[in-house]
Amino acid sequence: MSAVRVVLVDDHAMMRAGFRAILDAQTGIEVVGEAPTGRRALEVVRETRPDVVCMDVQMPDMDGLEATRLLTADPVVEARVLVVTTFDRDDYLFQALDAGASGFLLKNAGPEEIVRAVRAVAAGDALLAPEVTRRVIERFAAASAGHPPVTAARPTGAADTVADAEPAATDDARLEPALTDREREVLRLMTDALSNAEIAARLYIGEATVKTHVSNVLRALGARDRVQAIVLAYRRGLV
């Protein structure tokens, strides 16, 4: 397996150095470039063709959200963006997801969590900081569709869960994807942020079979990764 290629984007050199030290120490991860601004990030990503871009939000000469939007809209760029920020703010999460980010992590995350996040995003898995609740995704999806936020239960532990709620009908809901019953079940478990291994255990099927179902779900929804699939699932009232 080839190494996961990473570009670090942050206007603080010490922050980039810290992330580089953590990631370069890992087997199977290689930092191939750095950028201090969003605009420079566009150039570095196109030059180095990474798998993952760790993107800060607040930077001079184009912020990370706009850089993310431009990168994910570029058909030549295949990198997934992991937004890494100091600020645990819902509006940053909403804008990051809307811009096409595949993950959202806070800078106070530990080294193991940072490594796990990079690997997860590279693999196409949904990745949100533990502090970011599933209700935030529901609110994002509802707001994107022009509906009021869905009210969800507060977290009871380290991980947050989705409260049962009636999905709002949207124009996108008419675009019913061709999903089998099993694929719908896998999609529902994806929205609970379960990994392929956890889905396999829950459904008593092989992990390879889960990967096939996930691929079919992404294709049917027209989603680039699991994060976008989750947003589309809420927006279309599929979960």
C-alpha positions in Angstrom: 0.0 0.0 0.0 1.3 3.5 -0.9 1.7 6.0 1.9 -1.1 8.6 2.6 0.3 11.8 1.2 -0.6 14.9 3.3 -0.3 18.7 2.8 -0.4 20.9 5.9 -2.0 24.3 5.6 -1.7 26.7 8.6 -0.4 30.2 8.9 1.6 29.3 12.1 4.9 27.6 11.3 5.1 26.0 14.7 1.7 24.4 14.2 2.8 23.0 10.9 6.0 21.7 12.4 4.1 20.0 15.2 1.7 18.3 12.8 4.6 17.3 10.5 6.5 15.7 13.5 3.4 13.7 14.5 2.5 12.5 11.0 6.0 11.8 9.6 6.7 9.6 12.6 3.9 7.3 11.4 4.3 4.3 9.1 2.3 4.8 5.9 1.9 8.6 6.2 4.1 11.2 4.4 3.9 15.0 4.6 4.6 16.1 1.0 4.0 19.9 1.4 3.1 22.9 3.5 1.4 26.2 2.9 0.9 29.3 5.1 -2.1 30.7 3.3 -5.2 29.4 1.6 -4.1 30.8 -1.8 -0.7 29.1 -1.5 -2.4 25.9 -0.5 -4.1 25.8 -3.9 -0.7 25.8 -5.6 0.9 23.3 -3.3 -2.0 20.8 -3.6 -1.9 21.0 -7.4 1.9 20.5 -7.4 2.1 17.7 -4.9 -1.2 15.8 -5.5 -1.8 14.7 -1.9 -4.5 12.4 -0.6 -5.4 14.6 2.5 -5.1 18.3 3.1 -5.1 19.4 6.8 -6.6 22.8 6.5 -6.7 25.6 9.0 -9.6 28.0 8.9 -8.4 31.5 9.8 -5.5 32.5 7.5 -4.4 35.6 5.6 -4.7 35.8 1.8 -7.8 33.5 1.5 -9.1 31.6 4.5 -9.3 27.8 4.7 -13.0 27.6 4.0 -12.7 29.3 0.6 -9.6 27.3 -0.2 -11.5 24.1 0.6 -14.4 25.2 -1.6 -12.1 25.8 -4.5 -10.1 22.6 -4.0 -13.2 20.3 -3.8 -14.7 22.0 -6.9 -11.5 21.4 -8.9 -12.0 18.2 -11.0 -8.2 17.7 -11.2 -7.8 17.7 -7.4 -8.5 14.3 -5.7 -7.4 15.2 -2.2 -9.9 15.2 0.7 -9.9 18.1 3.1 -9.7 17.7 6.9 -10.5 21.0 8.5 -8.4 21.6 11.6 -9.3 24.6 13.8 -8.8 26.0 17.2 -12.5 27.1 17.3 -15.3 24.7 18.3 -17.9 26.7 16.4 -21.0 25.4 14.7 -20.8 28.0 11.9 -17.3 26.8 11.0 -18.5 23.3 10.8 -21.5 24.2 8.6 -19.3 26.2 6.2 -16.6 23.5 6.1 -19.2 20.8 5.2 -20.8 23.1 2.7 -17.4 23.8 1.2 -16.8 20.0 0.7 -14.6 19.1 3.7 -14.5 15.4 4.6 -13.6 15.9 8.2 -13.5 18.5 11.1 -11.0 18.3 13.9 -10.0 20.6 16.8 -6.4 21.5 17.3 -6.5 20.3 20.9 -6.8 16.7 19.6 -4.1 14.3 20.8 -1.5 12.9 18.5 -3.3 9.5 18.1 -6.5 11.3 17.3 -4.8 13.4 14.6 -3.2 10.3 13.0 -6.5 8.5 13.1 -8.3 11.4 11.6 -5.9 11.6 8.6 -6.2 7.9 8.0 -10.0 8.0 8.3 -10.4 10.9 5.8 -7.9 9.2 3.4 -10.1 6.1 3.5 -13.2 8.1 2.7 -14.7 7.8 6.2 -16.7 10.5 7.9 -14.6 12.2 10.6 -15.9 14.8 13.1 -14.3 15.9 16.3 -15.9 14.2 19.4 -17.0 17.6 20.6 -19.1 18.0 17.4 -22.4 16.4 17.8 -24.6 14.6 15.2 -27.3 17.2 15.9 -24.9 19.7 14.2 -25.0 17.6 11.0 -28.8 17.5 11.2 -28.9 21.3 11.7 -26.6 21.7 8.7 -28.7 19.5 6.5 -31.9 21.2 7.5 -30.5 24.7 7.1 -29.1 23.8 3.7 -32.5 22.7 2.6 -34.1 25.9 3.9 -35.8 24.3 6.9 -35.5 25.1 10.6 -33.0 23.1 12.6 -34.0 19.7 14.0 -33.9 19.5 17.8 -31.8 16.7 19.1 -30.9 15.3 22.5 -27.9 16.5 24.3 -24.9 14.1 24.6 -24.8 11.8 27.6 -21.2 10.8 27.2 -18.1 11.2 25.0 -20.0 10.4 21.8 -23.2 12.1 20.8 -26.2 10.4 19.2 -28.9 11.5 16.9 -32.3 12.1 18.5 -35.3 10.6 16.8 -36.9 13.2 14.6 -39.2 13.4 11.6 -37.1 14.4 8.6 -38.2 17.5 6.8 -39.4 17.0 3.2 -37.3 18.8 0.7 -37.1 19.2 -3.1 -34.1 16.9 -3.0 -36.3 14.2 -1.4 -38.0 13.8 -4.8 -34.6 12.6 -6.2 -35.1 9.1 -4.7 -31.9 7.1 -5.0 -32.1 3.5 -6.1 -31.0 1.8 -2.9 -31.7 -1.7 -1.7 -33.1 -2.4 1.7 -29.6 -3.5 2.9 -28.0 -0.4 1.4 -30.5 1.8 3.3 -29.7 0.0 6.5 -26.0 0.6 5.9 -26.7 4.3 5.1 -28.6 4.6 8.4 -25.6 3.1 10.3 -23.2 5.4 8.4 -25.2 8.4 9.8 -24.5 7.0 13.3 -20.8 7.4 12.4 -20.1 3.7 12.6 -17.0 2.3 10.8 -17.2 -0.4 8.3 -16.0 -2.9 10.9 -18.7 -1.7 13.3 -21.4 -1.9 10.6 -20.3 -5.4 9.7 -20.6 -6.5 13.3 -24.0 -4.9 13.7 -25.4 -6.6 10.6 -23.5 -9.9 10.9 -21.9 -9.6 7.5 -18.3 -9.4 6.2 -16.4 -6.1 6.2 -15.8 -6.5 2.4 -19.5 -6.7 1.9 -20.0 -3.5 3.9 -17.4 -1.8 1.7 -19.4 -2.8 -1.4 -22.6 -1.5 0.1 -21.0 1.8 1.1 -19.6 2.2 -2.4 -23.0 1.6 -3.9 -24.6 4.1 -1.5 -22.1 6.8 -2.4 -22.6 6.1 -6.1 -26.4 6.2 -5.8 -26.4 9.5 -3.8 -23.7 11.1 -6.0 -21.6 11.6 -2.9 -17.8 12.0 -2.9 -17.4 10.5 0.6 -19.3 9.5 3.7 -19.6 13.0 5.1 -21.4 14.2 2.1 -23.5 11.0 2.0 -24.6 11.7 5.6 -25.6 15.3 4.7 -27.5 14.2 1.6 -29.2 11.5 3.6 -30.7 14.0 6.0 -31.4 16.5 3.3 -33.4 13.9 1.3 -35.2 12.5 4.3 -33.6 9.1 3.9 -32.9 8.6 7.6 
